[in-house]
């Protein structure tokens, strides 16, 4: 079986090779955002997962300063019921450890 060590693997989303050395950039710094607003739900939804967890900065590319602001803004939006704390319960398919006894 041929080894694929030398070739970069293709990025499934964009069709270009995955480059681990490529620097991610902060969307907030690029747009010159001074402070992240808790009412800007479109931006905040990009920073949380489908399950409602705040994504790590290595995933989103946000800088340290804006990641702290995002965390505070998400928590404020959750408190005001603009964002969910978590998704709706488990499906009927199961998951987890099973039924409680």
C-alpha positions as CSV (number, residue, x, y, z in Angstrom):
1,X,0.0,0.0,0.0
2,X,1.5,3.3,-1.0
3,X,2.3,5.8,1.7
4,X,0.7,9.2,1.7
5,X,3.2,10.9,4.0
6,X,4.5,13.4,1.5
7,X,1.1,14.6,0.1
8,X,-1.1,17.0,2.0
9,X,-4.6,15.5,2.5
10,X,-7.4,17.3,0.7
11,X,-9.7,19.5,2.8
12,X,-13.1,18.0,2.5
13,X,-15.0,21.3,2.8
14,X,-13.2,23.6,0.4
15,X,-11.4,21.1,-1.9
16,X,-7.9,22.5,-1.2
17,X,-5.1,20.7,0.7
18,X,-5.1,20.9,4.4
19,X,-2.1,22.9,5.6
20,X,-1.5,22.7,9.4
21,X,0.9,25.6,9.2
22,X,-1.7,27.9,7.8
23,X,-2.5,30.6,10.3
24,X,-6.2,31.1,11.3
25,X,-7.3,34.7,11.7
26,X,-9.6,36.3,14.1
27,X,-12.8,37.4,12.4
28,X,-13.4,40.1,15.0
29,X,-9.9,41.6,14.5
30,X,-10.4,41.5,10.8
31,X,-13.7,43.4,11.1
32,X,-12.2,45.8,13.7
33,X,-14.7,44.8,16.3
34,X,-13.9,46.6,19.6
35,X,-16.4,44.7,21.8
36,X,-18.4,41.6,21.0
37,X,-22.2,42.3,21.4
38,X,-24.4,39.7,23.0
39,X,-27.3,40.7,20.8
40,X,-25.4,39.9,17.6
41,X,-26.7,36.3,17.4
42,X,-25.5,35.6,13.8
43,X,-21.9,36.1,14.9
44,X,-22.4,34.3,18.2
45,X,-23.9,31.2,16.6
46,X,-20.7,30.9,14.5
47,X,-18.8,30.5,17.8
48,X,-21.0,27.8,19.4
49,X,-21.5,24.2,18.3
50,X,-24.7,22.5,17.3
51,X,-25.0,21.2,20.9
52,X,-24.7,24.7,22.3
53,X,-21.1,24.5,23.6
54,X,-18.7,27.4,23.0
55,X,-16.1,26.4,20.4
56,X,-12.4,26.5,21.2
57,X,-10.3,29.3,19.8
58,X,-8.2,26.8,17.9
59,X,-11.3,25.8,16.0
60,X,-12.8,29.3,15.3
61,X,-9.5,31.1,15.0
62,X,-10.4,33.9,17.4
63,X,-7.7,35.7,19.4
64,X,-7.5,35.5,23.1
65,X,-9.0,38.9,23.8
66,X,-12.0,38.3,21.6
67,X,-12.5,34.7,22.8
68,X,-13.0,36.0,26.3
69,X,-15.5,38.6,25.0
70,X,-17.3,35.8,23.0
71,X,-17.6,33.6,26.1
72,X,-19.1,36.5,28.2
73,X,-21.4,37.5,25.3
74,X,-22.7,33.9,24.9
75,X,-23.3,33.5,28.6
76,X,-25.2,36.8,28.6
77,X,-27.3,35.8,25.6
78,X,-28.1,32.4,27.3
79,X,-29.2,34.2,30.4
80,X,-31.5,36.4,28.4
81,X,-32.9,33.3,26.5
82,X,-31.5,34.5,23.2
83,X,-29.3,31.4,22.8
84,X,-30.0,27.9,24.2
85,X,-27.9,26.5,27.0
86,X,-28.1,23.1,25.2
87,X,-30.1,21.4,22.5
88,X,-33.4,19.7,23.0
89,X,-33.0,16.3,24.9
90,X,-31.8,13.1,23.5
91,X,-33.5,11.4,20.6
92,X,-35.4,8.2,20.9
93,X,-32.5,6.5,19.2
94,X,-30.7,6.5,22.5
95,X,-27.3,7.6,23.5
96,X,-25.5,8.1,26.8
97,X,-25.4,5.3,29.4
98,X,-28.9,4.1,28.9
99,X,-32.0,4.3,31.2
100,X,-31.7,5.0,34.9
101,X,-32.6,2.2,37.3
